[in-house]
Amino acid sequence: MNINLFFSRFVTKRLTLLLVLLSSYSVFSQETTAEEKVDSLLLMLPTELGEERNRVLINILLHAKTFDANKALKYGRLLEKEIRDSPASKRKAKAYCLIGELYDQSGIATDSVKIFCERCLNIAQKTGSRVSESNALYRLGNYYRGQAEFETALDYFFQAIDVEGINDNNKVKSNCLHGIGVIKDFQKKYDEAIEYFQQAIDIGYEIENDDTIFIGLQSLAISKFQKGDTKEGIKDFLKAKKYAPSLMNKIDVLSNLSFAYTMVNKLDSAEYYLIEANDLAYKYGSDRQKTSSLTALMQFHIQQEDWDKAFPVLKQREKLIKERDNKRWLKINAEDHALYYKNKGDYKQALEYQNQFIIYNDSILNEKNQYAIKDLEEKYENEKKQILIEEQEAELKNKKMQRNLFLTIGLLGILFLLHRIRKNKQLEKQRIVINQKEIEKLKKENTIMNLSSMLEGQHAERKRIAQDLHDGIGALLSSAKLQLNTVKSELGKLEEMAVFSNAETLIENAYNEVRRISHDMMPGALVNLGLFAAVEDLANQINESSKLLIKPQWFTDDDDMDEKTKVSLYLIIQEAVTNTVKYAEARNLIIQLSRNNDLYQLTIEDDGIGFDGNDKTKHGLGLKNIDSRVDYLEGEWEIISTAGEGVSMEISIPVNK
Amino acid sequence: MINILIADDHKVLMDGFVSIFKNVEDFHVVASVNNGQEVLDKLKETEVDIVLLDINMPVLNGVETCKKISKDYPQVKVIALSMYRESSFVKRMKQNGAKGYLLKDDSADIIIEAIHTVSKGKEYYSDQLKNILFNQVFEEKTFNTAAVTKREKEVLELIAEGMTNKEIGDKLFVSNHTIISHRKNLIEKFNAKNTAELVKLAIEKGVI
């Protein structure tokens, strides 16, 4: 017996060590040989050990479940067989509890959870095993929660909490509080949910269990978010990030953070956390985690319709997927590529990927069916095979529904935010329009003053440049020509004559050009002779060069007209003449200035086609120039025209004394 | 011997003329000055036959200077020498008593010829201006044909109906003054002696 006991302890130690090693290298699932080693060690355990053998099995289970629930289940089933016929004991209760927990964690055969937990509860209550009782109650609560029987679930959770004789601060209790919170959250009783999550987290702090704190904070954050308290929600996600017990959890919380920031429209932060999750997955994660985080990043870009950013991620993921040759991922890859190319307008590529998608999808469905059958045969020897599948699917559907619900809420949130953003932009636009109107108004008010100084400056400048050109360069050119002339008689050869004549023509051209520019800027007649002379020159020039006949008529004199009025009136007339020549198709244009006391009356009238009062567009700039110059002279004016009746302008300008 | 005074504010050009005129037998340049006022000052102390006068000059421009010379020194003959070729200048200088008008891009030969012509008591205009002068005469004619604005035509019609200034003003929603102004302008336009003749001329010319 002693030897047996010693041996069993030795084997247990070896097994434990092996399991720890296996778990730390995460090779359990891949290295079948390692699994075989464990199996062979187990075989070495003497069957006659009885209770002691069960204890070893339980220990193995406890280790195994920490890193692979499905493999642990294998030993669970072994344990179950062994204890089935043993009498009720605390250990039996614990064993059933553990098996129930394993089924719960594996996510399959939920009914088994119920069966084993009920067995456990029964034995625990008989044997007074408080820990197992509360554990079983908690698992049952969890089970009923999964079945959406919330009242029953809550009943079990509260029972679990109320089990006497166990420490207030334990993981099961905090799990129950968390479970209650989840139900309250689902029932949209967010304030209650937040309270329960907080209690669960407090216990987590007390027992220093990162797992509990992390899960609690995540749930808390989601509840706060649903409640609309986005800021606090994000804070809790950030806290949760610190407590993330595993890489997967960390990636999980980073994704949640990203989603949260998307919800509050901080897209930069959202992208940042997705990239952090991605980096993390790339440094330490499995291919699965890498693929998942790349998918999340890509979907983020797709949601933002940032196809250019989505594409490299898509390609990066494709490389990864092709290395692994996983049909499910290949299917998703094809599906996403099809979507990408469809949106890019590359329908040929889109179709190609769509076909790939269909092929993978069919093949997966086939495999899935086969696998499901095999799985069923292997795992559920017992009755209720069909029921189990249905329940499994129902649960999946339920989970999917929950996920869809969350996604829908998220989507609605995003839509709402987009709406808000658009509305804000519209408001901003309106504000800009209003501002522009105000500016226009201010401008209008300032127009006369600004224009006045501008026009005055313009006039002075024009006059100066015109005279510089005229007198300065003009005189130089004249004298150049004169000088050149003095050598004309000394020219002998024909070639010399040709060169001379060319030079003379060039100088003449330059001279005429200077004269023309100078005249256009400020007619010499206006400066030296006055308004009437300048207008008459203008009339002569037009009369010679066009069909239009301009008849200036003066019923006052321009001797005492000040510079400002003189120049402005000339420019007004010039503008009107230009407009008439361009658009009026007129034969005659009357320009008439008379003086009535302190007002100059300028009438400009043509007999052309006129224009509809509403259609001033083509005359626009000319009329605007006239308007600003009349404003500048503090005068008034009106323009009267009907189609076919010509255009008539009446301009009144105060006489400056 | 023809005594010539050159007035131009550009020394280069003036020096050019001086050197050219030196070689002309009967030319004598008595002085070359920079502005109109200096011309008048020189005329007080020097005997001058011909003033070759630029128009665009500081202090006193050629237009005013010419007017004063014609008035104070009728025996002194002025030939305008300018870059301006617009008819208004030619017309004004002529009005102010100039006997000739030359352009600064005319050749030295033409300038010499012009001085000879004018000193003999004739007028001389640059060939480049012939066209302008002809057109101007033609335009003067066309300008004389009265052109009546729409408003003036309305006023004329109401005058012809025998309305008073006030009645017309009330009807056209303008002041009494405005109608008086229109009536005055119309009489001037038709070169009529009074309102009765104005109406008669307007009907004759088919304006109303």
Interface residues (C-beta under 8 A of the other chain):
Chain A: Q467 H470 D471 G474 A475 L476 L477 S478 S479 K481 L482 Q483 N485 T486 E508 Y511 N512 R515 H519 P523 G524 A525 N528 L529 A533 A534 E536 D537 A539 N540 N543 E544 L549 K551 P552 Q553 F555 N588 I590 Q592 S594 R595 N596 N597 Q601 T603 E605 S648 E650
Chain B: D8 D9 H10 V12 L13 D15 G16 F17 S19 I20 I55 N56 N61 G62 V63 M83 Y84 R85 E86 S87 S88 F89 K91 R92 K104 D105 S107 A108 I132 N135 Q136 E139 T142 F143 T145 A147 V148 T149 K150 R151 H177 T178 S181 K184 N185 E188 K189
